[in-house]
Each structure stands twice: as C-alpha cells, then as structure tokens.
Amino acid sequence: MNTPCVELYTGAAMPLLGLGTWQSQPGQVQQAVEVAIDNGYRHIDCAYIYANEKEVGAGIESRIKKGVVKREDLFIVSKLWNHFHDEDEVKPSLMKSLANLNLSCLDLYLIHSPMGTKMPKDPSSQEVEFSDVDYVCTWKAMEKLVDEGLVKAIGVSNFNVSQLERLLSSCRIKPAVNQVELHPYLTQAKLVQYCKSKGIILTAFSPLGSPSSPLKPAAQKNILEDPVINEIGKKYGKTNAQVLLRYHVQRCVTVIPKSVSPARIIQNAQIFDFSLSENEMETLEGLNKNWRTGSWDFAGLPNHKFYPFKED
C-alpha cells in the first residue's frame, strides 16, 4: 500500500493515514506498530504523556532491522506535554521522547495543548496547578529545535483560531500542523477553513468519534452507529469507520485512528479504493452537532487562561 501524502509547507510529505497510539496499552502497542508498518502505514503518532513511547520505538526499530522500512520512509510525530512549557524544559522533554523512541530526529513535534501546567505535588489531587508560561514563549523554544536539527517540523494541537492568529503574529517558524478533534459530529468548519487559508495542515484525532474515550460524555451517541453513515457504507461495501476515515482524507486532512487489533489496523487502511460523492461529503458535513468527545473538561482546566474550547 502506497499511502497518499499531503505536503507540508516545509516541502515534507506527510502520509494522510497514520496509526494513533493514545490508550494503546503496554504489551500491545509494539505489535500494533509492527502490524501497521507491515501493512503500509508510514505515519506513527505518539506523545510523551501516552507513556508508551518505548514500545512504539521498539516496534519501529524491529521493522527497520527487519528491512521492512528505512527510517527515512517513516513520518514520526510526538508531542510536548503541558508540564514542560517552560522554555528551558522544551528541549529536555524532546530528548526524553527521542530516547524512548530510539530516534535522533522527529519528523514533527507538536505542543500538545496551549495550556501550561505544573507537575502535581500530590498525585492524588483532582486539580491541576496552572503554569504562567505563555505558549508564545514555548513556541520560541520549539523553533530552536528546528534550528538544531532535532525536529524537521513543528506544530500545535488543540489550538483554536484566535490562538493560531496570535502565534502566527509573533512566530519565526510557522506551525506546519494543527492536530485537533474532527469528525462529522464535530466539523469545526471555521477552524478548518482558517488552517487551510494559512497553509496549516490539519490532523484529525478521534476521527471515529472515540467511542471508548473516558472523556466522552455518556449521553453522546456513537457516531459509528449513525444510520446515515451506515447507508453510505452499504453503498460502497465499506464499514462505517472506513467511511469516516475516507471523509477526512478526501479533504486532505490526515487521520490517526488508534487500534491495537491487527484486523482493524488493516481494515482502517482500506480507504483508498473508493471515493465519496460531493453530495455524500455534504451530507456528512450536515451531521455536525458540535459534540466534542475530548474537551479536557476536568481538573479545573476550563479555568485556564489558554483553555481553547470556549471558542466555537
């Protein structure tokens, strides 16, 4: 499988389909990475906070040693966690991720969210202590990582339009990617249009509505059971998940569905042999309910001055 790519403004090719690793449990994620690479995935999405980068790295290393891929064939992404927004903590945090992944360079490094926080003094506390660090200052340290050749591109995650505008007004290296929650129940049309107008590629996390997410409100319906999507899937002989993934890549939005099931990892990649019609794309857009499954509405974070989800 040759996965189609989207071109970053840096000129780098970013595969439209990647493997997500959030909530991939120890003992499972290495095999998931190996299965993904064996079946044509070349884009792996990681994060320090997922606490599984060592296993992800082991999966990557095993496939390189086996000769399935070379390092330059892969597009590896990780993220700077909220606790490390201080300028002098950005590089050490990256180096931890690189060590865990057993890599010398990342293809893309993202600020995981605009909200800086402090390491909790009491691990059992339900509240998070906020940091005063401005994400604009954090970004300056991110730019230095590019200068040093430790990352090829930098970007953000969970940033809204106002925060992107503010960052663009002061940055030396503009963000290449904004990774946000996107699916037909949360289309975020204003954000999508803004990013496209600025040459910022979007990555959709939770592209399947994250039905098992612990952050998902219990009352929200499961998008994978939507009858409209089911009818479209029947037409093409595809699953609802494949329809949802096709919806994104057809808009040149990269997708990173998470799975540790070999069958589903393979199935999620079978989305490049059909196309949705213009009317079907419009129908999927029309399902929007502004339902966010990952609003970070916990530990007092909605009171953070850089909480991004109050803006539509």
C-alpha positions in Angstrom: 0.0 0.0 0.0 1.3 3.4 -1.0 -0.4 5.8 1.3 -1.2 9.2 -0.4 0.5 12.1 1.3 -0.2 15.8 1.9 2.6 18.3 1.5 3.6 20.4 4.5 4.7 24.0 3.7 8.2 22.8 4.5 8.0 20.5 1.5 7.9 17.3 3.6 5.4 14.6 2.6 3.1 13.7 5.5 1.1 10.4 4.9 -2.7 11.0 5.1 -3.2 7.9 7.2 -1.3 7.2 10.4 -1.5 5.0 13.4 -2.7 6.6 16.6 -1.2 5.3 19.9 -3.3 7.1 22.6 -4.6 4.5 25.1 -2.6 1.7 23.4 -1.7 -0.5 26.4 1.7 -1.8 27.3 2.2 -5.2 25.8 0.0 -4.3 22.8 1.4 -1.2 21.2 4.6 -2.7 19.9 2.8 -5.3 17.9 0.3 -2.7 16.7 3.2 -0.6 15.3 4.7 -3.6 13.7 1.4 -4.7 12.1 0.8 -1.2 10.9 4.2 -0.8 9.2 4.0 -4.3 7.7 0.7 -3.2 6.1 1.9 0.0 4.6 1.5 2.6 7.4 4.4 5.1 7.4 3.0 7.7 9.8 3.0 7.0 13.5 1.6 9.4 16.1 3.0 9.4 19.6 3.1 11.6 22.7 5.2 11.7 25.9 2.0 11.6 28.0 0.8 8.4 26.4 3.6 6.6 28.4 4.2 4.0 25.7 6.9 5.6 23.5 9.4 3.0 24.4 7.2 0.3 23.0 6.4 2.4 19.9 10.2 2.8 19.4 10.7 -0.9 19.8 8.1 -1.6 17.1 9.8 1.0 14.7 13.2 -0.4 15.4 12.2 -4.0 14.8 10.8 -3.1 11.3 13.9 -1.2 10.4 16.1 -4.1 11.4 13.9 -6.5 9.5 14.3 -4.4 6.4 10.6 -3.6 6.0 11.3 0.1 6.0 14.2 2.6 6.4 14.0 5.4 8.8 13.6 8.0 6.0 10.4 6.1 4.9 8.7 6.9 8.2 6.9 10.1 9.5 7.1 10.0 13.3 5.2 12.6 15.4 5.4 13.3 19.1 4.1 16.0 21.4 5.4 18.3 24.2 3.3 17.8 27.3 1.7 20.6 29.3 4.1 20.3 32.2 7.1 21.2 30.1 6.1 24.5 28.6 8.9 26.5 30.3 11.5 27.4 27.6 14.3 25.5 29.4 12.2 22.3 29.6 11.2 22.0 26.0 14.4 20.5 24.7 14.9 18.1 27.6 11.4 16.9 27.1 12.0 16.3 23.4 15.2 14.4 24.2 13.3 12.1 26.5 10.9 11.3 23.7 13.8 10.7 21.3 15.5 8.4 23.7 12.3 6.5 24.3 11.7 6.1 20.6 15.4 5.4 19.9 15.5 8.1 17.3 17.8 11.1 16.6 15.2 13.3 15.0 11.4 13.6 14.7 9.5 14.5 11.6 7.0 16.6 13.5 6.9 17.8 17.1 3.7 19.4 18.5 2.8 21.4 21.5 0.1 19.1 22.9 -2.1 21.9 24.1 -1.8 25.7 24.7 -2.3 25.2 28.4 0.8 25.1 30.5 0.5 23.2 33.8 2.8 22.3 36.7 3.8 18.8 37.9 1.3 17.9 40.6 2.7 17.9 44.1 0.0 15.5 45.2 -0.6 12.8 42.6 -4.0 12.0 44.1 -5.2 15.6 43.6 -8.1 16.2 41.2 -6.9 19.7 40.5 -4.1 20.9 38.3 -1.9 23.8 39.1 -1.6 26.2 36.2 1.7 27.5 34.8 2.1 31.1 33.9 4.1 30.2 30.8 2.7 31.7 27.6 2.6 29.3 24.7 4.2 32.0 22.5 7.3 31.7 24.7 7.1 27.9 24.4 7.0 28.2 20.7 10.3 30.1 20.6 11.9 27.1 22.2 10.2 24.8 19.7 11.7 26.9 16.9 15.2 26.3 18.3 14.6 22.5 18.0 14.3 23.0 14.2 17.4 25.1 14.2 19.3 22.3 15.9 18.1 19.7 13.5 16.3 17.7 16.3 12.9 18.0 14.6 12.1 18.6 10.9 8.9 20.5 11.5 6.9 21.9 14.5 3.2 22.3 15.1 0.4 22.5 17.6 -2.5 20.5 18.9 -5.8 21.7 20.4 -5.3 25.3 19.3 -8.3 27.4 18.3 -8.4 30.2 15.6 -7.6 33.0 18.0 -4.6 31.2 19.5 -3.3 30.4 16.0 -3.7 34.0 14.9 -1.7 35.2 18.0 1.0 32.6 17.4 1.3 33.5 13.7 1.7 37.2 14.5 4.9 36.5 16.5 6.5 33.3 15.2 9.6 33.0 13.2 8.7 29.5 12.0 5.0 29.0 11.5 3.2 25.8 12.7 3.0 23.2 10.0 0.2 21.2 11.6 -2.7 21.7 14.0 -3.9 18.4 15.4 -7.5 18.6 16.7 -10.6 16.5 17.2 -12.5 16.2 13.9 -15.4 14.0 12.7 -18.8 14.7 11.2 -20.3 15.3 14.7 -17.6 18.0 15.2 -16.7 19.5 11.9 -15.1 22.7 13.2 -15.7 24.5 9.9 -14.3 27.8 10.9 -11.1 26.3 12.2 -10.7 24.0 9.2 -11.1 27.0 6.8 -8.7 29.1 8.8 -6.0 26.5 8.8 -6.3 25.9 5.1 -6.1 29.6 4.4 -2.8 29.8 6.3 -1.3 26.6 4.8 -1.5 24.7 8.1 -2.3 21.0 7.7 -5.0 19.6 9.9 -4.7 16.2 11.6 -7.9 14.7 12.9 -7.6 12.8 16.2 -10.6 10.8 17.3 -11.7 10.6 13.6 -14.1 7.8 14.6 -15.6 9.8 17.5 -13.6 8.0 20.1 -16.4 5.8 21.3 -14.3 4.3 24.1 -12.8 7.6 25.3 -13.0 8.1 29.1 -13.5 11.8 28.3 -16.6 11.2 26.2 -19.9 12.4 27.8 -22.1 9.3 28.5 -25.1 10.9 26.8 -23.4 11.4 23.4 -24.4 9.0 20.7 -21.8 6.8 19.0 -21.1 8.2 15.5 -20.1 4.7 14.4 -23.8 3.7 14.8 -25.1 6.6 12.8 -27.7 5.3 10.2 -26.7 7.9 7.6 -23.1 6.8 7.7 -24.3 3.2 7.7 -26.2 3.7 4.5 -23.2 5.3 2.7 -21.1 2.3 3.9 -23.5 -0.2 2.5 -23.4 1.5 -0.9 -19.6 1.0 -1.2 -19.3 -2.2 0.8 -17.4 -0.4 3.5 -17.6 -0.2 7.3 -18.8 3.0 9.0 -15.2 3.5 10.2 -13.9 3.3 6.7 -16.5 5.9 5.5 -15.4 8.3 8.3 -11.7 7.9 7.5 -12.4 8.4 3.8 -14.3 11.6 4.6 -11.2 13.1 6.2 -8.5 12.0 3.7 -10.7 13.2 0.8 -10.5 16.7 2.4 -6.7 16.3 2.7 -7.0 16.0 6.5 -4.6 13.5 7.9 -6.1 10.9 10.2 -4.6 8.8 13.0 -7.1 6.1 14.1 -5.9 4.3 17.2 -6.2 0.5 17.3 -4.2 -2.5 18.6 -6.3 -5.0 16.7 -4.4 -6.3 13.7 -7.6 -6.8 11.8 -8.8 -3.3 12.4 -5.4 -1.7 11.7 -5.5 -3.4 8.3 -9.2 -2.6 7.7 -8.6 1.1 8.5 -6.0 1.3 5.7 -8.5 0.1 3.1 -9.9 3.5 2.3 -8.1 4.5 -0.9 -10.1 2.3 -3.3 -13.3 4.3 -3.2 -14.4 7.9 -3.2 -17.4 9.7 -1.6 -19.5 11.8 -3.9 -19.8 15.5 -3.4 -23.4 15.1 -2.1 -22.2 12.4 0.4 -19.5 14.7 1.6 -22.1 17.5 2.1 -24.4 15.0 3.9 -21.6 14.1 6.3 -20.8 17.7 6.9 -24.5 18.2 7.7 -24.3 15.8 10.6 -22.4 18.3 12.7 -23.7 18.6 16.3 -20.7 20.4 17.8 -20.1 17.3 20.0 -16.6 17.2 21.4 -15.5 13.9 23.0 -12.3 15.3 24.3 -13.0 18.8 25.8 -10.4 18.5 28.6 -13.2 19.4 30.9 -11.5 18.1 34.0 -9.1 19.0 36.8 -10.2 22.7 36.6 -8.7 23.1 33.1 -11.7 25.1 31.8 -10.5 27.9 34.1 -7.1 28.0 32.4 -6.5 31.4 30.6 -5.5 29.5 27.5 -8.3 26.9 27.6 -9.1 26.5 23.9 -12.5 25.1 23.7 -14.7 28.1 24.7 -14.3 29.4 21.2 -16.6 27.9 18.6 
